Amino acid sequence: MLGKDLRSFLQEVKAKYPSEYVEVDKEISGAYETTAIVAKLEAQKRTPILRFNNVRGSNFPLVVNVCASRALVAAALGVGKEALPERYLQALDEQIKPEVVREAPVQEVVLKGDEIDLTKLPVQTYHDTDVGPYVSGSIVMAKDPDTGAYNCSYNRLMVKGPRKLGIYMTPGKHLSQIYEKAEQRNKPMEIAMAVGNHPAWCMGTLYIGPYAVDERYVMGGLMGSPLELIPAKTVDLLVPARAEMIIEGEVLPFEREDEGPYGEFTGYSAGQIARPFINVKAVTHRKGAIYQDVCGGPHRELLLMSTIPMEPGILHTMRQMIPAVQSVRCPAPFTLFVSIKKTREGQAKQALLTAFATDMQVKHCVVVDDDIDVTDNAAVIRAMATRMQADRDLFIIKGVTHDELDPSRPEGVPASDKVGIDATAKPSLAIFAKKPRVPKEVMDRIKLEDFVPPKPQR
């Protein structure tokens, strides 16, 4: 495992994987320039961790792409890239309770009142459609007023002033439900945002599971040790003791201000709507704190951060309901591929309905047999082309709750139509049309180099 917190993780990556860590001393602007560098690297299929030591207008260094490499995330959890899904499933089965400590590096510096100025952080404006700078890389923490159970999530935070943040809470997700309960009591929702987090904390935060599951336990399972917590200074919340920075505040009930527009993971800009906002009460941080951010929009880190925990999370839930489910893949926003070892008719449609119930963001789902590799988009498309008849195997569920960030949904309607495709062989794979194959004996006997010269080296 690489490190126990963000800074030790970065130190180990720098030492062990120097090609995956780049420090930039040249001054950069917080408006568009980091996004431009990330985009140019992605065009070269490169996603190194980037540390910018000189961000104009801030004394804090900025780090992006911490979770942009599947291999580095896997290393952070102590496994190879291929073992990452199983490592995540293991953590779900072996969750570890957090541990409260008396002292914390994250509270070495405490700022309150007029000492707070969020505009002095190296906050970023990512794209030309964004209304202004955002905080996009913090873990947002709140707790249910009835049960005291915590929810951890990622939410975009618009910098509205020195002590105010706009917040987008996905309707129907757990944080929005906690806020609804606070409004029912006509009380503020206390909230804390952890900035500068180990990849295990990031992956645990993004677990898709039942409302009652406390993501901090999942973080512990991924780390193999308890997440250390410390009471916040101005809100009744426990916060990560080894984070780089904590922003504490409250969201008032029934108060709204314009938030957005903001370029989202869908590749489109989400417009301006009146939403809740956070009044910041305190900022605590380590001495020499590192500001971690996630580049907004359809860039590698944001997409990978969602995919890595989403796939094993959905698989874990679906297997509990349907043991025939073998694997899942999220190849694009709102899209899920599911592989099953079908044992009876109708099982594929059962899997489709279960997938839609497991995660509200699933809009299009394709179920295939277990001989199809769901990580191979072309193989899934071939299954759709050869094993599916639309009148028999395609169905639509009208008007289901869905992510309002979907730009195709009707204006003002917080729902989308869900599309399920049964691309399994009918009636079963065992008696479906035969696949042509070269006999195994011939494949083993033929050595390519005996017939075709090797590809020349460039």
C-alpha positions as CSV (number, residue, x, y, z in Angstrom):
1,M,0.0,0.0,0.0
2,L,1.2,3.5,-0.9
3,G,1.0,5.8,2.1
4,K,-1.5,6.4,4.9
5,D,-2.6,9.9,3.9
6,L,-2.3,12.1,0.8
7,R,1.2,13.5,1.4
8,S,2.8,10.2,2.2
9,F,1.1,8.7,-0.9
10,L,2.5,11.4,-3.0
11,Q,6.0,10.9,-1.6
12,E,5.9,7.2,-2.3
13,V,4.6,7.7,-5.9
14,K,7.4,10.2,-6.5
15,A,10.0,7.7,-5.2
16,K,8.6,4.5,-6.8
17,Y,6.9,5.7,-9.9
18,P,8.8,8.9,-10.9
19,S,7.3,8.9,-14.4
20,E,3.8,9.2,-12.9
21,Y,4.6,12.3,-10.8
22,V,5.3,15.7,-12.2
23,E,6.1,18.9,-10.2
24,V,5.5,22.2,-12.0
25,D,7.3,25.3,-10.6
26,K,6.3,27.7,-13.4
27,E,3.5,30.0,-12.4
28,I,0.0,29.0,-13.6
29,S,-3.4,30.7,-13.5
30,G,-6.4,29.1,-11.8
31,A,-8.5,30.0,-14.9
32,Y,-8.4,27.2,-17.5
33,E,-4.6,26.5,-17.5
34,T,-4.5,23.4,-15.4
35,T,-7.4,22.0,-17.4
36,A,-5.5,22.8,-20.6
37,I,-2.5,20.9,-19.3
38,V,-4.6,17.9,-18.2
39,A,-6.4,17.8,-21.6
40,K,-3.1,17.9,-23.6
41,L,-1.7,15.1,-21.5
42,E,-4.9,13.0,-21.9
43,A,-4.6,13.5,-25.7
44,Q,-1.2,11.7,-25.4
45,K,-2.9,9.1,-23.2
46,R,-0.9,10.3,-20.2
47,T,-2.4,10.9,-16.7
48,P,0.5,11.6,-14.3
49,I,-0.1,13.2,-10.9
50,L,0.5,16.9,-11.3
51,R,1.7,19.2,-8.5
52,F,1.7,22.9,-9.2
53,N,3.8,24.8,-6.7
54,N,3.1,28.3,-8.0
55,V,-0.6,29.0,-8.5
56,R,-1.2,32.7,-9.0
57,G,-2.9,34.4,-6.0
58,S,-2.4,31.5,-3.6
59,N,0.3,30.2,-1.2
60,F,-1.0,26.6,-1.4
61,P,0.4,24.1,-3.8
62,L,-2.2,22.4,-6.0
63,V,-2.4,18.7,-6.8
64,V,-4.6,17.1,-9.5
65,N,-4.8,13.6,-11.1
66,V,-4.3,11.8,-7.8
67,C,-6.9,9.2,-8.9
68,A,-6.4,9.4,-12.7
69,S,-4.5,6.1,-13.0
70,R,-6.1,2.8,-12.3
71,A,-2.7,1.3,-11.7
72,L,-1.8,4.0,-9.1
73,V,-5.1,3.7,-7.3
74,A,-4.6,-0.1,-7.1
75,A,-1.1,0.4,-5.8
76,A,-2.5,2.8,-3.1
77,L,-4.7,-0.1,-2.0
78,G,-1.8,-2.6,-2.0
79,V,-2.8,-4.6,-5.1
80,G,-2.1,-4.8,-8.9
81,K,-4.5,-3.2,-11.4
82,E,-6.2,-6.5,-12.3
83,A,-7.0,-7.2,-8.6
84,L,-8.6,-3.8,-8.0
85,P,-12.3,-4.9,-8.3
86,E,-11.8,-7.9,-5.9
87,R,-9.9,-5.7,-3.5
88,Y,-12.9,-3.4,-3.4
89,L,-15.3,-6.2,-2.9
90,Q,-13.1,-7.5,0.0
91,A,-13.3,-4.1,1.6
92,L,-17.1,-4.1,1.5
93,D,-17.1,-7.5,3.2
94,E,-14.4,-6.5,5.8
95,Q,-15.3,-2.9,6.7
96,I,-13.4,-1.3,9.6
97,K,-14.9,1.1,12.1
98,P,-13.3,4.5,12.3
99,E,-11.2,5.6,15.3
100,V,-11.4,8.9,17.2
101,V,-8.1,10.5,18.1
102,R,-7.2,13.4,20.4
103,E,-4.8,15.3,18.1
104,A,-4.8,15.8,14.4
105,P,-2.4,17.3,11.9
106,V,-5.4,18.8,10.0
107,Q,-6.0,21.1,13.0
108,E,-2.5,22.6,13.2
109,V,-3.9,25.8,11.8
110,V,-7.4,27.0,12.7
111,L,-9.1,29.9,10.9
112,K,-12.4,31.4,11.9
113,G,-14.5,34.4,11.1
114,D,-12.8,37.1,9.0
115,E,-9.6,35.0,9.0
116,I,-11.3,32.8,6.4
117,D,-10.8,33.6,2.7
118,L,-11.6,30.8,0.3
119,T,-10.6,32.9,-2.7
120,K,-7.0,32.6,-1.5
121,L,-7.1,28.8,-2.1
122,P,-5.9,27.7,-5.6
123,V,-9.5,27.2,-6.7
124,Q,-10.0,26.4,-10.3
125,T,-12.2,27.6,-13.2
126,Y,-12.1,24.6,-15.6
127,H,-14.0,25.6,-18.7
128,D,-15.3,28.6,-20.6
129,T,-18.9,27.7,-19.6
130,D,-18.2,27.7,-15.9
131,V,-19.6,30.7,-13.9
132,G,-16.4,30.9,-11.9
133,P,-14.0,28.9,-9.7
134,Y,-15.2,25.7,-8.0
135,V,-14.0,23.3,-5.3
136,S,-14.4,19.9,-6.9
137,G,-12.1,17.6,-5.1
138,S,-13.3,17.6,-1.5
139,I,-15.1,14.8,0.4
140,V,-18.4,16.3,1.8
141,M,-19.5,14.8,5.1
142,A,-22.9,15.1,6.9
143,K,-24.9,12.9,9.2
144,D,-28.5,11.8,9.4
145,P,-30.3,13.7,12.1
146,D,-32.3,10.6,13.1
147,T,-29.7,7.9,13.2
148,G,-26.4,9.8,13.3
149,A,-25.1,7.7,10.4
150,Y,-22.6,9.6,8.2
151,N,-22.8,10.2,4.5
152,C,-19.7,11.0,2.5
153,S,-19.9,12.2,-1.1
154,Y,-18.4,14.4,-3.8
155,N,-20.3,17.5,-4.7
156,R,-19.4,20.5,-6.8
157,L,-18.9,23.6,-4.7
158,M,-19.1,27.0,-6.3
159,V,-16.9,29.7,-4.6
160,K,-19.4,32.5,-4.0
161,G,-17.2,34.6,-1.7
162,P,-14.6,34.4,1.1
163,R,-16.9,32.4,3.4
164,K,-19.7,31.1,1.1
165,L,-19.9,28.1,-1.2
166,G,-22.8,27.1,-3.5
167,I,-23.5,23.3,-3.5
168,Y,-25.1,20.9,-5.9
169,M,-26.7,17.9,-4.2
170,T,-27.9,15.3,-6.6
171,P,-31.7,14.9,-6.0
172,G,-32.5,11.5,-4.6
173,K,-28.9,10.9,-3.4
174,H,-28.1,10.4,0.2
175,L,-26.8,13.9,1.0
176,S,-30.0,15.6,-0.4
177,Q,-32.1,13.2,1.7
178,I,-30.2,14.4,4.8
179,Y,-30.8,18.0,3.8
180,E,-34.5,17.3,3.3
181,K,-34.7,16.0,6.9
182,A,-32.9,19.1,8.2
183,E,-35.4,21.3,6.3
184,Q,-38.3,19.3,7.8
185,R,-37.0,20.3,11.2
186,N,-36.3,23.8,10.0
187,K,-32.7,23.5,11.1
188,P,-29.4,24.0,9.3
189,M,-27.5,20.9,8.0
190,E,-24.0,20.9,9.4
191,I,-21.4,19.9,6.9
192,A,-17.7,19.4,6.6
193,M,-15.5,19.2,3.5
194,A,-12.2,17.3,3.6
195,V,-9.6,18.5,1.1
196,G,-6.4,16.4,0.5
197,N,-7.4,12.8,0.8
198,H,-5.7,9.4,0.3
199,P,-7.0,7.5,-2.7
200,A,-8.6,4.9,-0.4
201,W,-10.7,7.6,1.1
202,C,-11.8,8.8,-2.3
203,M,-12.8,5.3,-3.4
204,G,-14.6,4.6,-0.2
205,T,-16.5,7.9,-0.5
206,L,-17.8,6.9,-3.9
207,Y,-19.3,3.6,-2.8
208,I,-22.8,3.1,-4.2
209,G,-24.8,1.4,-1.6
210,P,-27.8,1.5,0.8
211,Y,-28.6,4.7,2.7
212,A,-27.5,3.2,6.0
213,V,-24.0,2.3,4.9
214,D,-21.3,4.6,6.4
215,E,-18.7,5.2,3.8
216,R,-16.0,5.8,6.5
217,Y,-16.2,2.1,7.3
218,V,-15.6,1.3,3.6
219,M,-12.6,3.6,3.7
220,G,-11.2,1.7,6.6
221,G,-11.7,-1.6,4.8
222,L,-9.8,-0.3,1.8
223,M,-7.0,1.1,4.0
224,G,-6.8,-2.1,6.1
225,S,-6.9,0.1,9.2
226,P,-9.4,2.5,10.9
227,L,-9.9,6.0,9.4
228,E,-8.7,8.4,12.1
229,L,-11.2,11.1,13.0
230,I,-11.2,14.2,15.2
231,P,-14.1,16.4,16.3
232,A,-14.5,19.5,14.1
233,K,-14.0,22.9,15.7
234,T,-17.4,24.6,14.9
235,V,-19.8,21.8,13.8
236,D,-20.9,18.5,15.5
237,L,-19.1,16.3,13.1
238,L,-16.0,14.0,13.1
239,V,-13.6,14.7,10.3
240,P,-10.5,12.9,8.9
241,A,-7.6,13.7,11.2
242,R,-5.0,13.2,8.5
243,A,-6.6,15.2,5.7
244,E,-4.8,18.3,4.4
245,M,-7.6,20.7,5.1
246,I,-11.2,20.8,6.5
247,I,-13.8,23.4,5.6
248,E,-16.6,23.5,8.2
249,G,-20.0,25.1,7.7
250,E,-23.8,24.8,7.6
251,V,-26.5,24.8,4.9
252,L,-29.5,26.9,6.0
253,P,-33.0,25.5,5.4
254,F,-35.1,26.8,2.6
255,E,-32.5,29.4,1.4
256,R,-31.4,29.3,-2.2
257,E,-29.1,31.3,-4.5
258,D,-28.1,30.8,-8.2
259,E,-25.5,28.1,-8.7
260,G,-23.8,27.3,-12.0
261,P,-23.3,26.9,-14.9
262,Y,-20.6,24.2,-14.6
263,G,-19.1,21.8,-17.1
264,E,-20.0,18.3,-15.9
265,F,-18.7,14.7,-16.4
266,T,-21.3,14.2,-19.2
267,G,-19.3,16.5,-21.4
268,Y,-22.0,19.2,-21.3
269,S,-22.5,22.3,-19.2
270,A,-25.2,22.2,-16.4
271,G,-27.1,25.5,-16.3
272,Q,-27.8,28.0,-13.6
273,I,-30.4,27.1,-11.0
274,A,-31.2,28.3,-7.5
275,R,-29.7,25.9,-5.1
276,P,-28.7,25.7,-1.4
277,F,-25.4,27.3,-0.2
278,I,-22.9,26.8,2.6
279,N,-22.0,29.4,5.1
280,V,-18.4,28.6,6.1
281,K,-17.6,28.8,9.8
282,A,-14.1,27.5,10.0
283,V,-11.1,26.3,8.0
284,T,-8.5,24.1,9.6
285,H,-5.4,22.8,7.8
286,R,-2.0,21.3,8.2
287,K,1.1,23.5,8.1
288,G,2.2,23.5,4.5
289,A,-1.2,22.0,3.4
290,I,-1.5,20.6,-0.1
291,Y,-4.7,21.6,-1.9
292,Q,-6.1,18.6,-3.9
293,D,-8.6,19.2,-6.7
294,V,-10.3,17.1,-9.4
295,C,-10.5,18.6,-12.8
296,G,-14.1,19.2,-13.7
297,G,-15.8,18.0,-16.9
298,P,-15.2,14.8,-18.9
299,H,-11.6,14.3,-17.9
300,R,-9.9,11.0,-16.9
301,E,-9.7,11.5,-13.2
302,L,-13.4,12.3,-12.6
303,L,-14.6,9.5,-14.9
304,L,-12.2,6.9,-13.3
305,M,-13.1,8.0,-9.8
306,S,-16.7,7.2,-10.5
307,T,-16.1,4.0,-12.3
308,I,-13.6,2.2,-10.0
309,P,-16.0,2.1,-7.0
310,M,-19.2,2.0,-9.0
311,E,-18.5,-1.3,-10.8
312,P,-17.7,-3.4,-7.7
313,G,-20.4,-1.6,-5.7
314,I,-23.1,-2.5,-8.2
315,L,-21.7,-6.0,-8.6
316,H,-21.8,-6.5,-4.9
317,T,-25.4,-5.5,-4.6
318,M,-26.5,-7.4,-7.7
319,R,-24.8,-10.6,-6.7
320,Q,-26.7,-10.5,-3.4
321,M,-29.9,-10.6,-5.4
322,I,-28.8,-12.7,-8.4
323,P,-25.8,-15.0,-7.9
324,A,-25.7,-15.6,-11.6
325,V,-24.2,-12.2,-12.2
326,Q,-20.6,-12.5,-13.1
327,S,-19.2,-9.0,-13.8
328,V,-20.3,-5.5,-14.7
329,R,-18.8,-2.6,-16.6
330,C,-19.6,1.1,-16.8
331,P,-18.3,2.1,-20.3
332,A,-19.8,5.6,-20.4
333,P,-22.0,7.9,-18.3
334,F,-25.4,6.4,-17.4
335,T,-24.5,3.1,-19.1
336,L,-23.9,-0.4,-17.6
337,F,-23.0,-3.7,-19.1
338,V,-23.8,-6.9,-17.1
339,S,-22.5,-10.4,-17.7
340,I,-24.6,-13.3,-16.3
341,K,-24.3,-17.1,-16.3
342,K,-27.9,-17.6,-17.4
343,T,-29.7,-20.6,-15.9
344,R,-33.3,-19.9,-16.7
345,E,-35.5,-17.8,-19.0
346,G,-36.3,-14.3,-17.8
347,Q,-33.1,-14.1,-15.7
348,A,-31.6,-11.4,-18.0
349,K,-34.6,-9.1,-17.5
350,Q,-34.5,-9.7,-13.7
351,A,-30.8,-8.5,-13.9
352,L,-31.9,-5.5,-15.9
353,L,-34.5,-4.5,-13.3
354,T,-32.1,-5.1,-10.5
355,A,-29.4,-2.9,-12.1
356,F,-31.9,0.0,-12.5
357,A,-32.9,-0.3,-8.8
358,T,-29.3,-0.6,-7.6
359,D,-28.2,2.8,-8.9
360,M,-30.4,5.6,-10.1
361,Q,-27.7,6.8,-12.6
362,V,-28.1,3.6,-14.7
363,K,-30.1,4.7,-17.7
364,H,-29.1,2.2,-20.4
365,C,-28.3,-1.4,-19.4
366,V,-27.2,-4.3,-21.6
367,V,-27.1,-7.9,-20.2
368,V,-24.9,-10.5,-22.0
369,D,-23.9,-14.1,-21.5
370,D,-20.8,-14.9,-19.5
371,D,-18.8,-15.8,-22.7
372,I,-18.8,-12.0,-23.5
373,D,-16.0,-9.8,-22.0
374,V,-17.9,-6.7,-20.7
375,T,-14.6,-4.8,-20.8
376,D,-14.6,-5.2,-24.6
377,N,-17.1,-2.8,-26.0
378,A,-16.9,-4.4,-29.5
379,A,-17.8,-7.8,-28.0
380,V,-20.9,-6.4,-26.3
381,I,-22.0,-4.7,-29.5
382,R,-21.6,-8.0,-31.4
383,A,-23.8,-9.7,-28.8
384,M,-26.4,-7.0,-29.3
385,A,-26.2,-7.4,-33.1
386,T,-26.4,-11.2,-33.1
387,R,-28.4,-12.3,-30.0
388,M,-31.1,-9.6,-29.7
389,Q,-34.4,-8.9,-31.4
390,A,-35.8,-5.5,-30.5
391,D,-39.5,-6.6,-30.2
392,R,-38.5,-9.4,-27.9
393,D,-35.4,-8.2,-26.0
394,L,-35.6,-4.4,-25.7
395,F,-37.9,-2.7,-23.1
396,I,-38.4,0.8,-21.9
397,I,-39.4,1.9,-18.4
398,K,-40.9,5.4,-18.7
399,G,-40.3,8.3,-16.3
400,V,-37.9,6.8,-13.7
401,T,-35.9,9.0,-11.2
402,H,-32.6,9.8,-12.8
403,D,-29.6,12.2,-12.6
404,E,-30.8,15.7,-13.5
405,L,-27.4,16.2,-15.1
406,D,-28.5,14.1,-18.1
407,P,-28.7,16.8,-20.8
408,S,-31.2,14.7,-22.9
409,R,-34.0,14.7,-20.3
410,P,-37.1,16.9,-20.8
411,E,-36.7,20.4,-19.4
412,G,-37.9,20.6,-15.8
413,V,-38.5,16.8,-15.5
414,P,-36.2,15.1,-12.9
415,A,-36.7,11.7,-14.6
416,S,-35.6,9.7,-17.7
417,D,-36.8,6.7,-19.6
418,K,-34.7,3.6,-18.8
419,V,-33.7,1.2,-21.6
420,G,-33.0,-2.4,-21.0
421,I,-31.5,-4.7,-23.6
422,D,-31.3,-8.5,-23.2
423,A,-28.4,-9.5,-25.5
424,T,-28.1,-13.0,-24.1
425,A,-28.4,-16.1,-26.4
426,K,-31.9,-17.5,-26.8
427,P,-33.0,-19.9,-25.4
428,S,-29.6,-20.6,-23.9
429,L,-25.9,-20.3,-24.8
430,A,-25.5,-24.0,-24.8
431,I,-27.8,-24.6,-27.8
432,F,-27.3,-21.2,-29.5
433,A,-25.6,-21.0,-33.0
434,K,-22.1,-22.5,-32.9
435,K,-19.1,-20.2,-33.0
436,P,-16.5,-21.1,-35.7
437,R,-13.1,-21.7,-34.1
438,V,-9.7,-22.9,-35.3
439,P,-9.1,-26.3,-33.6
440,K,-7.0,-25.9,-30.4
441,E,-4.4,-28.5,-31.6
442,V,-3.7,-26.3,-34.7
443,M,-3.6,-23.1,-32.6
444,D,-1.0,-24.7,-30.3
445,R,1.0,-26.2,-33.1
446,I,1.3,-23.1,-35.4
447,K,4.1,-20.7,-34.4
448,L,3.6,-17.4,-36.1
449,E,7.3,-16.6,-36.4
450,D,7.7,-19.7,-38.7
451,F,5.5,-18.1,-41.3
452,V,5.5,-14.3,-40.8
453,P,8.4,-12.1,-40.0
454,P,8.2,-10.1,-36.7
455,K,6.9,-6.5,-36.8
456,P,9.9,-4.1,-37.3
457,Q,10.9,-2.0,-34.4
458,R,10.5,1.7,-34.8
